[in-house]
Amino acid sequence: MSTTETSQRSLCVAPMMAWTDRHCRYLLRLCSPNARLFTEMITTGALLHGPRQRLLALDPVEHPVVIQLGGSNPGELADAARLAEAAGFDEINLNVGCPSPRVKEGRFGACLMREPQLVARCVDTMRTSTRLPVTVKCRLGVDEADSDELLEAFVAELVGAGCEALYLHARKAMLDGLSPAQNREVPPLQPERVYRLKARFPLLPVILNGGVADARAAIAHMSHVDGVMIGRGAYHDPMFLAALDHELFASPLVDVWNVLDQYLVYIEAELARGVRLHDMTRHMLGMLKGLPGARRYRRTLSNAQRLRDNDIGLVIEAVASVAARAA
């Protein structure tokens, strides 16, 4: 693993279903020039038999960008990986952490932590099918299968299969009795277990996910692991992601008004291509979080009739209402 590839994983934005589509990723890239962005989880079935062109769409500005795949059939994952490479993605990530009951029924996501040899076969098959790095995102454990020994044995299988990085949510998954939303909150965070795993596998890039609420916490984790992954915090407050980029990479802190100006240009271009306005504005509701007038900004952007009419004046008015107060 090169130093450049490792540094590109210092700050990552988690794959989030229904959120990290291409419009969201474009906006987050404007906020953070260095973050490694992830798609939503895309199942092999959807990619191989569904709206492939839409699922694989990306803008050059998004790089580095990772496609996350959901599945457990090595052959189907290999076919999906080849499509992802041809589409221009920078990395293939296998989801072994999603606790959704629907995902469990499909035999992928967190339930695969009980089948380390199958996951290893999936990783190995994808690696032989593409030149892209193949990585895994998982949790500390699942239900009663939750110990450092089991986690280390699972990761040893991945390393043996050629997994090039591990994104580790510092909670276990509880598939019986908790919803996906509860699985993001109820199982306690255990970052010290992530630290121990990194010490056990010093050559494997390990990126910690879960509970990174501010730059101080991110920097503290970075003394033990190779990177941090931000989820809902980056989505609900994209300027938090910008602040982390500034702290971790000593990059210039982006200006929120400049980001909004650039995103408006993007919106205009996408509207001309037939994209619905709401598909893009929904990702910018948190852009002015904490500023005077932010509530009015969100309320204006949520005008259902004007959104249906693809009225771009809605965006201009919403931004201007806060910019005038900030001047």
Sequence and secondary structure as in RCSB ss.txt:
>XXXX:A:sequence
MSTTETSQRSLCVAPMMAWTDRHCRYLLRLCSPNARLFTEMITTGALLHGPRQRLLALDPVEHPVVIQLGGSNPG
ELADAARLAEAAGFDEINLNVGCPSPRVKEGRFGACLMREPQLVARCVDTMRTSTRLPVTVKCRLGVDEADSDEL
LEAFVAELVGAGCEALYLHARKAMLDGLSPAQNREVPPLQPERVYRLKARFPLLPVILNGGVADARAAIAHMSHV
DGVMIGRGAYHDPMFLAALDHELFASPLVDVWNVLDQYLVYIEAELARGVRLHDMTRHMLGMLKGLPGARRYRRT
LSNAQRLRDNDIGLVIEAVASVAARAA
>XXXX:A:secstr
  HHHHHTTSEEE   TTT SHHHHHHHHHH SS EEEEEEEEHHHHHHS HHHHT   GGG SEEEEEE   HH
HHHHHHHHHHHHT SEEEEEE    HHHHHTT GGGGGG HHHHHHHHHHHHHH SS EEEEEES BTTB  HHH
HHHHHHHHHHHT   EEEESS B TTT  HHHHTTSS   HHHHHHHHHHSTTS EEEES   SHHHHHHHHTTS
SEEEE HHHHH HHHHHHHHHHHH      HHHHHHHHHHHHHHHHHTT  HHHHHGGGTTTTTTSTTHHHHHHH
HT HHHHHTT THHHHHHHHHHHHHH 
